[in-house]
Amino acid sequence: RVGCCRCVGLVTGTQTQSDMQLTQHSRLHSKLQHRPAAGTVPQRRLSLRPASAMGNPVSLVDGQELDDKFSGLADSQGLFTVAGFGSLLSERSARSTFPDLSNFRVAKVLGWRRVFAQRADIFYLRNIARPHTGEVSSLSLEPFPSGSAVVSLFELAHSAEVVQAFINREHEFRFCAVKPVSLAGEGTGRDAVICSVWNDEEYRARRCGPEEWARRWGVHGIERVWDDPTILPCRVYLRHCVLAAQKLCPEAYESFLDETYLADRTTCVRQWLDQNPEIMDEEPPPELVGRYSG
């Protein structure tokens, strides 16, 4: 596995093949003894250092920020895992965006919660944002010690082109590595990338310079992407995510309703829909029905 130290030994000319196998078995047994028990969740340390700064090979810490190459995330088969928590809860939606994805499945992320925390330029491009009511926000995950979120997992090829396309699609996010568990709480043995909350200051400085900002955001009259507790969920997107979670599994549906929060960090989605039940009756524009219907 990427990030594990290799043990290098010398084999003398007098060692038999049986001796070599026994030595390898002993090393493997020693490694297994030091692994955490299945189902345990390691203590989280949110590291803001890019993975590339950690040396090579890379050992990822739960919550660690990834660099723009997603260093350390690829497995031995050259694949990396994505954790979907919004529109990517829908397998149909995920496959329309990533046609070559593999092994779509359900898991859980601990120590994080969903928040409708930022504006999304795609909502303006598709004319589903409502700036006059503030219903413009999309989802991200943020660290929250007692939080959890039922997510989808799937694999993509780890190549420069695929990683860059992923970053371009999720441009405003900080990318972090997490260690998903099964719905029963057992470790999956994989790291996954999530789209985490960020802030405008770092986003502008590190990824979105003045020209790019003008192209992505200024054209829509947007001056702030993050750090606005007054924004509300985009209606078409919220409905889509609720339907996607409902279709995925009962656990995903309940998690989305009760463990997903508006930008005020107080109102959960279930409360918001109780106050605004008409949201679930709103159809997306005809040209978006296939993409925004769960």
Residue pairs with C-beta under 8 A, 6 or more apart in sequence:
1 75
1 76
2 57
2 58
2 72
2 73
2 74
2 75
2 76
3 57
3 58
3 59
3 60
3 72
4 57
4 59
5 57
7 27
9 23
11 20
36 42
36 187
38 186
38 187
39 181
39 184
39 185
39 186
39 187
40 187
41 110
41 111
41 179
41 181
41 185
42 62
42 179
44 62
44 63
44 111
44 143
44 145
45 61
45 62
45 63
45 64
46 63
46 64
46 143
46 176
47 61
47 63
47 64
47 65
48 65
49 64
49 65
50 65
50 66
50 67
50 71
51 58
51 60
51 64
51 65
51 66
51 67
51 70
51 71
51 72
51 73
51 177
52 58
52 67
52 69
52 71
53 67
54 60
54 64
54 72
56 71
57 72
58 71
58 72
59 72
60 66
60 72
60 73
60 177
60 191
61 177
62 111
62 177
62 178
62 179
63 111
63 143
63 176
63 177
63 178
64 176
64 177
65 174
65 175
65 176
65 196
66 72
66 73
66 175
66 176
66 177
66 193
68 163
68 164
68 167
69 160
69 163
70 80
70 158
70 163
70 175
70 193
72 177
72 191
73 80
73 81
73 158
73 177
73 191
73 193
74 80
74 158
75 81
75 158
75 190
78 157
78 158
78 159
79 102
79 155
79 156
79 157
79 158
80 155
80 156
80 158
80 163
80 192
80 193
81 153
81 154
81 155
81 180
81 190
81 191
81 192
81 193
82 88
82 98
82 101
82 153
82 154
82 155
82 156
82 166
82 192
82 193
83 107
83 109
83 151
83 152
83 153
83 178
83 180
83 192
83 193
83 194
84 94
84 151
84 152
84 153
84 154
85 109
85 114
85 139
85 141
85 149
85 151
85 152
85 194
85 195
86 114
86 138
86 139
86 237
86 241
86 244
87 93
87 94
87 237
87 240
87 241
87 244
87 292
88 94
88 97
88 152
89 151
89 152
89 241
89 244
89 245
89 248
89 252
89 256
90 240
90 243
90 244
90 247
90 248
90 294
91 104
91 152
91 248
92 290
93 240
93 244
93 291
94 101
94 104
94 152
94 154
95 101
95 104
96 290
96 291
97 169
98 154
98 156
100 156
100 157
101 154
101 155
101 156
102 154
102 155
102 156
103 153
103 154
103 155
104 152
104 153
104 154
105 152
105 153
105 154
106 150
106 151
106 152
106 153
106 183
106 248
106 249
106 251
106 252
107 150
107 151
107 152
107 153
107 180
107 181
107 182
107 183
107 188
107 192
108 148
108 149
108 150
108 151
108 180
108 181
108 182
108 183
108 185
108 251
108 255
109 141
109 148
109 149
109 151
109 178
109 180
109 181
109 192
109 194
110 147
110 148
110 181
111 143
111 144
111 145
111 147
111 148
111 178
112 141
112 142
112 143
112 144
112 147
112 148
112 149
112 178
112 194
112 196
113 141
113 142
113 144
113 147
113 148
113 149
113 259
113 260
113 261
114 139
114 140
114 141
114 149
114 256
114 259
114 260
114 261
115 139
115 140
115 141
115 142
115 197
115 260
115 261
115 262
115 263
115 265
116 137
116 138
116 139
116 231
116 232
116 233
116 238
116 260
116 261
116 262
116 263
117 137
117 139
117 140
117 142
117 197
117 226
117 263
118 137
118 138
118 140
118 172
118 197
118 198
118 225
118 226
118 231
119 129
119 136
119 137
119 138
119 217
119 222
119 224
119 225
119 228
119 231
120 129
120 136
120 137
120 138
120 172
120 234
120 237
121 171
121 172
121 216
121 217
121 220
121 222
122 138
123 129
123 136
123 138
123 234
123 236
123 237
124 136
124 220
124 222
126 285
126 288
127 285
128 234
128 235
128 236
128 237
128 284
128 285
128 288
128 292
129 135
129 136
129 220
129 234
130 136
130 234
130 235
131 221
133 232
134 230
134 231
134 232
135 231
135 232
135 233
135 234
135 235
136 231
136 232
136 234
137 231
137 232
137 233
137 234
137 262
137 263
138 233
138 234
138 237
139 241
139 260
140 173
140 195
140 196
140 197
140 198
141 149
141 194
141 195
141 196
141 197
142 196
142 197
143 196
147 259
148 255
148 259
149 255
149 259
149 260
150 183
150 245
150 248
150 249
150 251
150 252
150 255
150 256
150 259
151 180
151 252
152 248
153 180
153 188
153 190
153 192
156 162
156 166
166 193
167 175
170 195
171 207
171 208
171 216
172 198
172 203
172 208
172 225
172 226
173 195
173 196
173 197
173 198
174 195
174 196
174 197
174 198
174 202
175 193
175 194
175 195
175 196
176 193
176 194
176 196
177 191
177 192
177 193
177 194
178 191
178 192
178 193
178 194
179 187
179 188
179 190
179 191
179 192
180 188
180 190
180 192
181 187
181 188
182 188
183 251
197 226
198 226
199 226
199 227
200 224
200 225
200 226
200 227
203 225
203 226
204 213
208 216
208 217
217 223
217 225
228 263
229 263
229 264
229 265
230 263
231 263
232 262
232 263
233 262
233 269
233 272
235 279
235 282
236 282
236 284
236 285
236 288
236 292
237 292
238 269
238 272
238 279
239 279
239 280
239 282
239 284
239 292
239 294
240 284
240 291
240 292
240 293
240 294
241 256
241 294
242 253
242 256
242 257
242 269
242 273
242 280
242 294
243 293
243 294
244 294
245 252
245 253
245 255
245 256
245 257
246 252
246 253
246 294
247 294
256 269
257 268
257 269
257 270
257 273
258 268
258 269
258 270
259 268
260 268
260 269
261 267
261 268
261 269
262 268
262 269
262 272
272 279
273 279
273 280
283 289
284 291
284 292
284 293
